[in-house]
C-alpha cells in the first residue's frame, strides 16, 4: 500500500496477479458459457443463431476448446501460486473453511431476521467469499476432467464404456449450468448489486477498497491491518 | 452358272406378275395413293372448321418400320379415289399390345369415347412409325419422355383427368433419372414407361399397376437388382412382403419422381436429411408402439454429438444409415445386424477406431428414463434438483440480506445507516 493509497483511505484487496487471473476467468467463463450453452441448448433458436455467428458447430468447438485450455492453464497456475508463492500461501490459509464460517452463516441469518443484535464479523474472506471460491474451484476441476474425457473421445473409448462418456457429457453440461447459476445469483449480487458496493466493488479493476468499506464489511481484517500498523 | 440364272429369273418374274396382278386390279398401290397424298397442299376440313393436312411424306413412310408394306395393309379396303376411310386398327397385327392397351387408363378412357387420350399413333406416330430401338423413334428411350409430356404437360388435360401436376413432371426431369437420360444421354436410366409400363399404364392405387405400393420394390429392382436383394432381406423388406403396408418401400425414402443423388442436398437420403426421413416413420407414436420399436429415436439422436454435427452440416458425422445400414437394415436383436451388441465395436469402429468391446456397454441414443438410461437419468435429476434448490436458497439468502439491511436501515453498523452507501 502506497502512502497515497493510505492517504485516500484505500486498502489493497486484490494484487495485480490476482486481478489478471480473475479477469481471465471472467472472459474465459463467458466465452465457454456462450459456446457451451449454444451446444447444450442447440434446439433453441438463439443457440442456433450463436452457433452460426461462431461460424458453425465445428468452429464453435475450436473456440470452446481454446478457451477451455486457457481456463485450465489459469487454474493450474492459480493452484501452484496459492500453494507455493509467498503471496498465495497466506491467502489460501484465509480461504480454509472452519467452524467459524458455519456460525457466521447462521448468525447472519439470525441477524437479518432480527433475532440477533450483531452481524457476523468477517475476516478478509467471509462465508460468502469462501463458498464462491471453493464452489468455482471444484466446479472448474470437475468440468475440466469431463471436458478432457469428451474432447479426447478416441482415447477415452479405450478405457471407458459408452455410458461413462454419456455421464461425462451430462455432468459437463449441468456443471456449467450450475456454475452459471452460482455466478449470476451469488457472485453478481455480492460484488455488484449488494447495497454496500452497488453498482460494483471496484477491487476487481483497481484492486483497492476503501478502509471504511473494509471496517464495515470485514471488521476483523480491518482490525488486523490496524494492529499491523498498515492503516 | 448362266444356265441356272435364266430359269430362276423367269420364275421370279412369273411369280411377281402372278402376285401383283390381282392386287393392282382390286386395290390401289402406294404410287396411286401418292398421286393425291404426295401433294403437300392436300387437306380436309373437319366439321368444326379445323383443317387437317392429308399429305403423306413418302420418304418418312418408306424409312418407317412399315415402309416395305403397302397403304392398304393398314387402311383396309381403301380405294383410289375414296371417301372417309375406316379407322386404322393396329390390333389386327399387334393383338397383344392392343389387348394390354385396352386394360390401361388410356385404353379405358378411349373406349368410353374420349378423343384426347393417346391412342397408338399419339405415341408411335402414323406413317413414320419406327421401332423403339431406332434413335429417331418417338418411343426411343431418350425421346419417350418428350412423347409422354406432349399430353402430360398440358394443364387443361391435367385438370380434366385429375392428373399429377406440373411439378411432378418437372421433378422427374430434374431427378437423377431424368438428368441421366436428358443431359447424360444414358439409355439405361429410367424413363416413364420403365416404371409406369408402356401399354398397360394404370394409376398407382390400382393393385394391378406396376407403381402400386406393394409392387414398387420389384419395379425398382428391375434395374437395381443388387439393392432389391439387400432390401428383401432387411426388416423393411420382410415386413413389406409379409403384407405390412407401413413398411417402407423404395419411394418412401427416395421419393418418386424427385429421386435424386444421395450427394444432392435436396435428396431425402442426403446425409443431413436422413434423420428427418427415417423419423418420418420412426418418430410416429403409432408405428413405434405397433411394432414395439424404441421411442424418441429422433430427439435422442438429434441431441447427440452426431445429431448436432449433422444438423449443422458436418455430413461426415454419423447419421441413421451410418450405423443401421441403408437397404440392409436389421433389428438390433438380429445377430447379423450392424447394431447388434456383438457388432457394435466394428460398426462404431468404422469412425472411432478405439471403440472396442468396452464401448458397446451402454445404450445408444435412447430415451432418458430410469429403465433405459438410469445413470444419465439420475445425474440429470440430481443436477436439476441441486441447481433448483441452490437457486432458491440463493434467492432466499439475497432476499433475507436485503430485508435485514432494509429493516435496520436506521441503525449504525454493517447493513445499517452507513451500509446504505
Interface residues (C-beta under 8 A of the other chain):
Chain A: X39 X42 X43 X51 X56 X57 X58 X108 X109 X111 X112 X113 X114 X118 X119 X153 X154 X155 X157 X158 X159 X160 X161 X162 X163 X164 X165 X166 X167 X170 X171 X174 X175 X177 X178 X181 X182 X185 X186 X189 X194 X195 X196 X212 X216 X217 X219
Chain B: X302 X303 X308 X309 X311 X312 X313 X314 X352 X353 X354 X355 X356 X358 X359 X360 X361 X362 X363 X364 X373 X375 X376 X379 X380 X383 X384 X386 X387 X390 X391 X394 X395 X398 X400 X401 X402 X403 X404 X405 X407 X408 X413 X414 X415 X418 X419 X420 X421
